[in-house]
Amino acid sequence: MKYSRRYAYYFHVKQVELLDRSQLLRRAGEDILSPQAKLKLEWIIFYHTVGKGNALLTAKHFGINPKTLHKWKKRFNEKNLTSLEGALKGTGENKDKRNYRPSENAHQGTPEDIYQVG
């Protein structure tokens, strides 16, 4: 079916920017991720694109341990980019802030009273 020229002014031609997966991930995390999480996202994007799935190459490029890359890759959830926030267990970044020091009056009495036999 052929349309006449008089209806052509209703249809504006727009340039559509086609984004690849990595660009979409970067845009999605632009406002919601901390700088540390953005760096981890870059590790994962590099691993899948330039690194072609080579963890050793990616780790050398960023100066990290390959185990660290694998841990974050395992933790990464494409639908929830905030999964890159926070720390891994045992790294000290996310440790409990509780003070484990005993309180001053934990034992109501003197040491002699506590260890008294009888």
C-alpha positions in Angstrom: 0.0 0.0 0.0 1.4 3.3 -1.0 0.9 6.5 1.1 0.6 9.9 -0.4 3.0 12.7 0.6 0.4 14.7 2.4 0.4 12.3 5.3 4.2 12.2 5.6 4.3 15.1 8.0 2.7 13.0 10.8 5.6 10.7 11.0 8.8 12.2 12.2 11.9 10.2 11.7 13.9 9.8 14.9 17.4 8.4 15.2 17.3 5.5 17.6 20.4 4.8 19.5 21.1 1.1 19.7 22.9 0.2 22.9 24.7 -3.1 23.5 24.4 -5.0 26.7 27.4 -3.4 28.4 26.2 0.1 27.7 22.8 -0.7 29.0 24.3 -2.1 32.2 26.4 1.0 32.7 23.4 3.3 32.2 21.3 1.3 34.5 23.9 1.5 37.3 24.9 5.1 36.7 22.7 6.6 39.4 22.2 3.7 41.8 25.7 2.3 42.2 28.6 3.5 44.4 32.0 4.1 42.7 33.2 0.7 44.1 30.3 -1.1 42.7 30.7 0.6 39.3 34.3 -0.6 39.2 33.1 -4.2 39.9 30.6 -3.8 37.1 33.5 -2.8 34.8 35.4 -5.9 35.8 32.4 -8.1 34.8 31.8 -6.2 31.5 35.5 -6.4 30.6 35.5 -10.1 31.5 32.7 -10.8 29.1 33.7 -8.5 26.3 37.4 -7.7 25.9 38.6 -10.6 28.2 36.4 -13.1 26.3 35.8 -15.0 29.5 39.4 -15.1 30.5 39.5 -14.4 34.3 43.3 -14.3 34.4 43.6 -11.6 31.6 40.8 -9.6 33.3 42.4 -9.8 36.7 45.8 -8.8 35.4 44.3 -5.8 33.5 42.6 -4.5 36.7 45.3 -5.6 39.1 43.1 -7.9 41.2 43.2 -11.5 42.2 41.3 -13.9 39.8 39.5 -15.4 42.8 38.1 -12.0 43.7 36.8 -11.6 40.1 35.2 -15.0 40.3 33.5 -14.2 43.6 32.0 -11.0 42.3 31.0 -12.6 39.0 29.2 -15.3 41.0 27.5 -12.7 43.2 26.5 -10.5 40.2 22.8 -10.4 39.3 22.1 -8.6 36.0 18.5 -7.8 37.1 19.7 -6.4 40.4 22.8 -4.3 40.0 22.9 -3.5 43.7 24.2 -7.0 44.2 27.6 -5.5 43.5 27.3 -3.2 46.6 28.8 -4.2 49.9 31.7 -6.5 50.7 32.4 -10.1 50.6 32.5 -12.1 53.8 35.7 -11.8 55.7 37.1 -8.8 53.9 36.6 -6.5 56.8 34.6 -3.9 54.9 31.2 -5.1 56.1 32.1 -6.4 59.6 29.7 -5.9 62.5 30.4 -2.6 64.3 29.6 -4.1 67.7 32.1 -3.7 70.4 33.1 -7.0 71.8 34.8 -5.6 74.8 33.1 -6.5 78.1 31.4 -3.8 80.0 33.0 -2.4 83.1 30.5 -3.9 85.5 30.1 -7.3 83.9 31.0 -9.0 87.1 29.3 -7.3 90.0 32.1 -7.6 92.5 35.8 -7.7 93.0 38.1 -10.5 91.5 38.3 -12.0 95.1 34.5 -12.3 95.3 34.3 -14.0 91.9 37.0 -16.6 92.5 36.0 -17.3 96.1 35.4 -21.0 96.7 33.0 -22.1 99.1 
